[in-house]
Amino acid sequence: MLTLEAFRVGGLRMLNKDQNQEVGAGALAIQAGGNVIVGISVADARAIALDVARATFHELTGAARDTMSARVEEITEKVISQIERDYPEGLKKAVDPDFQHALYTVQKNYGRTGDVELGDLLVDLLVDRSKQDKRDLLQIVLNESLEIVPKLTSGQVANLSLLFLCCYTTNNGVVNHEQLGLYFDKNILPLADQLVKSPSSFQHLQFTGCGSAQMISRSLEEAFLAQYPGLFSKGFARDAADVELLPIRTRRQFLIACLNDPEKLQVRTLHAAALTAMYDEHGVDEANRLIVDRLFESGRMSHAEVRAKCIELRAYMEPVFSLWSDSDFRGFTLTSVGMAIGHANMKRIAGVFSALSQWIE
């Protein structure tokens, strides 16, 4: 029976079918027309990753080589530790050529800059990449994102993050104004001082394939109204005609005191998408669904009122609104790569975020 041995070529670990192989602890070798490794221990993955790392600095000399070496080993340790913690199955990717190339991209770019925030962002993207088992759109997007992130400033990454957060996501856990304020604290405050408004910054984002400028303008106020309409309702009169048309039982199920004016009423749900589930749960007929829909759409705040409410909750939102309204934020839409980078940075900031596959299939 032929066996295998890992050997190094140009700093990378390769396979030679004519020599012996020692499988590390935790790894598994099986017969498939010869031996192949289908499991990788943490120690094996770290050793392979460091072999890949040597290709990033072997041509440097002197102090530059030493600096590069230290940085590369630092980022490699972060990669292996985070994959081990978040997705241990991803350690198997250590022997995959495409994953090794992605790892090399991370090592090379962090080694060149030593930028901690960039390094953390690259690690998060690479960990997400480790979860992809096939060459699908998500894998391609993550590979491309690893190449693009080092070409962006921290301000441009912050812009992508704010656009992603405000135009592509909704937090269903935000059900009152207190929670909205906490949501701003957790997700927007860390970005506020980094945001940039210069046209050249958006031009560069477009050049790198992160987004594109559109003719249609979209305000931040409009984005919040679309995400959290129930929080920005002025309500409707308790004796409004549509209220009177509803059966008493349906009124009790669907109407509550208005969050912004307790003398009035509003529909209980804060998001239109939740209404359908509520209708089904309570067996509401089509005629009464239409009435509740009309009530839900009524009494919305104006854009000026939305802005004032947000600033009332958190004063630091005022410059965020101003920057958005005075820059290309208004008409900028994200590509899949822009969303992946914005998503990774928001996950880094917030700690927990839904999987990227919800936006990119």
C-alpha positions as CSV (number, residue, x, y, z in Angstrom):
1,M,0.0,0.0,0.0
2,L,1.3,3.4,-1.0
3,T,1.5,6.0,1.8
4,L,1.8,9.8,2.0
5,E,4.1,12.3,3.6
6,A,3.7,16.0,3.9
7,F,6.8,17.8,2.6
8,R,7.5,21.5,2.0
9,V,7.9,23.1,-1.4
10,G,8.4,26.9,-1.5
11,G,7.2,27.2,2.1
12,L,3.9,25.3,1.4
13,R,3.1,21.8,2.7
14,M,2.5,19.5,-0.3
15,L,1.8,15.8,-0.6
16,N,4.1,13.1,-2.0
17,K,2.4,9.7,-2.6
18,D,5.7,7.9,-2.6
19,Q,6.7,8.6,1.0
20,N,5.3,7.9,4.5
21,Q,2.8,10.1,6.4
22,E,2.4,10.6,10.1
23,V,-1.2,11.7,11.0
24,G,-1.3,14.1,13.8
25,A,-3.4,13.7,16.9
26,G,-7.1,14.2,16.2
27,A,-6.6,13.7,12.4
28,L,-8.0,10.8,10.5
29,A,-6.5,8.9,7.5
30,I,-8.7,6.8,5.3
31,Q,-8.1,4.7,2.2
32,A,-9.3,6.1,-1.1
33,G,-7.0,4.8,-3.8
34,G,-4.3,5.8,-1.4
35,N,-4.4,7.7,1.9
36,V,-6.1,11.1,2.2
37,I,-6.4,13.3,5.3
38,V,-10.0,14.1,6.0
39,G,-9.6,15.4,9.6
40,I,-7.1,18.0,11.0
41,S,-6.2,18.7,14.6
42,V,-5.6,22.2,15.9
43,A,-1.9,21.5,16.0
44,D,-1.9,20.3,12.4
45,A,-3.9,23.2,11.2
46,R,-1.6,25.7,13.0
47,A,1.5,24.0,11.5
48,I,0.1,24.1,8.0
49,A,-1.1,27.7,8.4
50,L,2.4,28.7,9.5
51,D,3.9,27.0,6.5
52,V,1.6,29.1,4.3
53,A,2.7,32.1,6.4
54,R,6.3,31.7,5.5
55,A,5.5,32.5,1.9
56,T,4.5,36.0,2.9
57,F,7.9,37.1,4.2
58,H,10.6,34.8,2.8
59,E,11.8,37.5,0.3
60,L,12.1,40.3,2.9
61,T,15.3,41.0,4.7
62,G,16.5,42.4,8.1
63,A,14.1,44.2,10.4
64,A,11.3,44.1,7.8
65,R,11.5,40.3,7.7
66,D,11.4,40.1,11.5
67,T,8.4,42.5,11.7
68,M,6.5,40.6,9.0
69,S,7.2,37.3,10.7
70,A,5.9,38.5,14.1
71,R,2.7,39.9,12.5
72,V,2.0,36.9,10.4
73,E,2.4,34.5,13.3
74,E,0.1,36.8,15.4
75,I,-2.7,36.8,12.8
76,T,-2.3,33.1,12.1
77,E,-2.8,32.3,15.8
78,K,-6.0,34.5,15.7
79,V,-7.3,32.7,12.7
80,I,-6.8,29.2,14.1
81,S,-8.1,30.1,17.6
82,Q,-11.2,31.8,16.2
83,I,-12.0,28.9,13.8
84,E,-11.4,26.4,16.7
85,R,-13.8,28.4,18.9
86,D,-16.5,29.3,16.3
87,Y,-16.4,26.5,13.8
88,P,-14.0,23.6,14.6
89,E,-15.0,21.8,11.4
90,G,-13.4,24.6,9.5
91,L,-9.9,23.3,10.6
92,K,-10.3,20.7,7.8
93,K,-10.0,23.6,5.3
94,A,-6.3,23.8,6.2
95,V,-5.4,21.4,3.4
96,D,-7.7,23.0,0.8
97,P,-5.8,25.0,-1.8
98,D,-8.4,27.7,-2.2
99,F,-8.6,28.2,1.6
100,Q,-4.8,28.3,1.8
101,H,-4.9,31.1,-0.8
102,A,-7.5,33.0,1.3
103,L,-5.3,32.5,4.4
104,Y,-2.3,33.7,2.5
105,T,-4.2,36.9,1.6
106,V,-5.0,37.6,5.3
107,Q,-1.4,36.9,6.4
108,K,0.1,39.0,3.6
109,N,-2.1,42.1,4.2
110,Y,-1.9,42.1,8.0
111,G,1.8,41.4,7.8
112,R,2.2,44.5,5.6
113,T,0.2,46.9,7.7
114,G,-0.1,45.6,11.3
115,D,-3.5,47.3,11.4
116,V,-5.3,45.6,14.3
117,E,-8.8,46.5,13.1
118,L,-8.0,45.4,9.6
119,G,-6.6,42.2,11.0
120,D,-9.8,41.5,13.0
121,L,-12.0,42.1,10.0
122,L,-9.9,39.8,7.8
123,V,-10.1,37.1,10.5
124,D,-13.9,37.4,10.7
125,L,-14.2,37.1,6.9
126,L,-11.8,34.2,6.8
127,V,-13.7,32.3,9.5
128,D,-16.9,32.8,7.5
129,R,-15.0,31.5,4.5
130,S,-14.0,28.4,6.4
131,K,-17.7,27.5,6.7
132,Q,-18.2,27.2,3.0
133,D,-17.8,23.7,1.6
134,K,-18.5,24.4,-2.0
135,R,-17.7,27.0,-4.6
136,D,-20.9,28.9,-4.5
137,L,-21.7,32.7,-4.7
138,L,-21.1,33.2,-0.9
139,Q,-17.6,31.6,-1.1
140,I,-16.7,33.7,-4.1
141,V,-17.9,36.9,-2.4
142,L,-15.9,36.2,0.7
143,N,-12.8,35.4,-1.3
144,E,-13.2,38.7,-3.1
145,S,-13.9,40.6,0.1
146,L,-10.6,39.4,1.6
147,E,-8.8,41.0,-1.4
148,I,-10.8,44.3,-1.2
149,V,-10.8,45.1,2.5
150,P,-7.1,46.0,2.6
151,K,-7.8,48.6,-0.2
152,L,-10.2,50.5,2.0
153,T,-9.8,53.0,4.8
154,S,-11.4,52.5,8.2
155,G,-13.8,55.3,7.3
156,Q,-14.9,53.6,4.1
157,V,-15.5,50.4,6.0
158,A,-17.6,52.3,8.5
159,N,-19.6,53.8,5.7
160,L,-20.3,50.3,4.3
161,S,-21.3,49.1,7.8
162,L,-23.8,52.0,8.3
163,L,-25.3,51.4,4.9
164,F,-25.6,47.7,5.5
165,L,-27.1,48.2,9.0
166,C,-29.6,50.8,8.0
167,C,-30.7,49.8,4.6
168,Y,-30.4,46.0,4.6
169,T,-31.2,44.9,8.2
170,T,-34.0,45.0,10.8
171,N,-33.6,44.1,14.4
172,N,-36.8,42.5,15.5
173,G,-35.8,42.7,19.1
174,V,-36.2,46.5,19.0
175,V,-39.8,47.0,20.3
176,N,-39.7,50.3,22.1
177,H,-37.8,53.6,22.2
178,E,-35.6,52.5,25.0
179,Q,-34.4,49.5,23.0
180,L,-34.0,51.7,19.9
181,G,-31.6,53.9,21.9
182,L,-29.6,50.9,23.1
183,Y,-29.5,49.7,19.5
184,F,-28.0,53.0,18.4
185,D,-25.4,52.7,21.2
186,K,-24.4,49.2,20.2
187,N,-24.4,49.5,16.5
188,I,-24.1,53.2,15.3
189,L,-22.2,55.0,18.1
190,P,-19.0,52.9,17.3
191,L,-19.2,54.0,13.7
192,A,-20.2,57.7,14.2
193,D,-16.7,59.1,14.5
194,Q,-15.3,57.1,11.6
195,L,-17.8,58.0,8.9
196,V,-16.5,59.9,5.9
197,K,-18.5,62.1,3.5
198,S,-16.1,63.1,0.8
199,P,-17.2,62.2,-2.8
200,S,-13.8,60.7,-3.4
201,S,-14.4,58.1,-0.7
202,F,-17.6,57.0,-2.3
203,Q,-15.9,57.0,-5.7
204,H,-13.3,54.7,-4.4
205,L,-15.9,52.4,-2.9
206,Q,-17.5,52.2,-6.3
207,F,-14.1,51.6,-8.0
208,T,-13.4,48.7,-5.7
209,G,-16.7,47.1,-6.4
210,C,-18.3,47.7,-3.0
211,G,-21.3,49.6,-4.3
212,S,-22.7,52.0,-6.8
213,A,-24.2,55.5,-6.9
214,Q,-27.9,55.6,-7.9
215,M,-30.1,58.4,-9.1
216,I,-32.8,57.6,-6.5
217,S,-32.2,59.4,-3.2
218,R,-32.9,57.6,0.1
219,S,-32.7,59.5,3.4
220,L,-31.7,57.9,6.7
221,E,-35.1,58.9,8.1
222,E,-36.8,57.0,5.3
223,A,-34.6,53.9,6.1
224,F,-35.7,54.0,9.8
225,L,-39.3,54.4,8.8
226,A,-39.1,51.3,6.7
227,Q,-37.3,49.3,9.4
228,Y,-39.2,50.3,12.5
229,P,-42.6,51.9,11.4
230,G,-44.3,51.1,14.7
231,L,-41.8,53.2,16.6
232,F,-42.5,56.2,14.5
233,S,-46.3,56.2,14.6
234,K,-48.3,59.3,15.7
235,G,-51.3,57.0,16.1
236,F,-54.9,57.4,15.3
237,A,-58.0,58.5,17.2
238,R,-59.6,55.9,19.5
239,D,-62.9,56.6,17.8
240,A,-61.5,56.6,14.2
241,A,-63.9,55.1,11.6
242,D,-61.7,52.1,10.8
243,V,-61.4,51.4,14.6
244,E,-65.2,51.3,14.8
245,L,-65.4,48.9,11.9
246,L,-63.3,46.3,13.7
247,P,-64.9,43.6,16.0
248,I,-64.1,44.3,19.7
249,R,-62.1,41.1,19.9
250,T,-59.9,42.1,17.0
251,R,-59.4,45.6,18.5
252,R,-58.1,44.0,21.7
253,Q,-55.8,41.7,19.8
254,F,-54.3,44.2,17.4
255,L,-54.5,47.7,18.9
256,I,-52.5,49.3,21.8
257,A,-51.9,52.7,23.2
258,C,-49.7,54.7,20.8
259,L,-46.0,54.7,21.9
260,N,-45.6,58.4,21.0
261,D,-49.1,59.6,22.1
262,P,-50.9,57.5,24.8
263,E,-54.2,59.4,24.0
264,K,-54.3,57.6,20.6
265,L,-54.0,54.0,19.4
266,Q,-51.6,52.2,17.1
267,V,-51.4,48.6,15.7
268,R,-49.7,46.3,18.1
269,T,-46.9,45.0,15.8
270,L,-43.9,47.2,15.0
271,H,-43.2,45.6,11.6
272,A,-45.5,45.0,8.7
273,A,-44.0,41.5,8.1
274,A,-45.3,40.4,11.5
275,L,-48.9,41.2,10.7
276,T,-49.4,38.2,8.5
277,A,-48.4,35.8,11.3
278,M,-50.7,37.6,13.7
279,Y,-53.6,37.4,11.2
280,D,-53.1,33.6,10.9
281,E,-52.7,33.2,14.6
282,H,-55.9,34.9,15.4
283,G,-57.9,33.7,12.3
284,V,-58.6,37.2,11.0
285,D,-60.7,37.3,7.9
286,E,-59.7,39.2,4.7
287,A,-62.0,42.2,5.3
288,N,-60.6,42.9,8.8
289,R,-57.1,42.3,7.6
290,L,-57.5,45.2,5.1
291,I,-58.8,47.5,7.9
292,V,-55.9,46.7,10.2
293,D,-53.5,47.2,7.3
294,R,-55.0,50.7,6.7
295,L,-54.6,51.6,10.4
296,F,-51.0,50.3,10.4
297,E,-50.1,52.6,7.5
298,S,-51.8,55.6,9.0
299,G,-50.3,58.3,11.3
300,R,-46.7,57.9,10.3
301,M,-44.3,60.6,11.4
302,S,-42.8,62.9,8.8
303,H,-39.1,62.6,8.0
304,A,-38.4,65.7,10.2
305,E,-40.3,64.1,13.1
306,V,-38.4,60.8,12.7
307,R,-35.1,62.7,12.8
308,A,-36.1,64.7,15.9
309,K,-37.2,61.5,17.7
310,C,-33.9,59.8,17.1
311,I,-31.9,62.8,18.2
312,E,-34.1,63.1,21.3
313,L,-33.1,59.5,22.1
314,R,-29.4,60.0,21.4
315,A,-27.9,63.4,20.7
316,Y,-25.0,61.9,18.7
317,M,-27.4,60.9,16.0
318,E,-27.7,64.5,14.8
319,P,-24.3,64.5,13.0
320,V,-25.0,61.1,11.6
321,F,-28.2,62.4,10.0
322,S,-26.4,65.5,8.8
323,L,-23.6,63.5,7.2
324,W,-26.0,61.1,5.5
325,S,-28.1,64.0,4.1
326,D,-25.1,66.0,2.9
327,S,-23.2,63.2,1.1
328,D,-23.5,60.3,-1.4
329,F,-24.9,58.1,1.4
330,R,-28.3,59.2,0.0
331,G,-28.0,57.2,-3.3
332,F,-25.4,54.6,-2.6
333,T,-26.3,50.9,-2.8
334,L,-24.1,48.0,-1.9
335,T,-22.9,45.1,-4.0
336,S,-22.6,41.6,-2.5
337,V,-18.9,42.4,-1.6
338,G,-20.0,45.7,0.1
339,M,-22.6,43.8,2.1
340,A,-20.1,41.1,3.1
341,I,-17.6,43.7,4.3
342,G,-20.3,45.7,6.1
343,H,-21.7,42.6,7.7
344,A,-18.3,41.4,8.9
345,N,-17.5,44.8,10.5
346,M,-20.9,44.9,12.2
347,K,-20.4,41.5,13.5
348,R,-17.0,42.6,14.9
349,I,-18.6,45.6,16.5
350,A,-21.8,44.1,17.8
351,G,-20.4,40.7,18.6
352,V,-23.4,38.8,17.3
353,F,-25.1,39.1,14.0
354,S,-27.2,36.9,11.7
355,A,-25.3,34.7,9.2
356,L,-24.3,36.4,5.9
357,S,-26.2,33.7,4.0
358,Q,-29.4,35.6,4.9
359,W,-28.3,38.3,2.4
360,I,-26.1,36.3,0.0
361,E,-27.3,32.9,-1.1
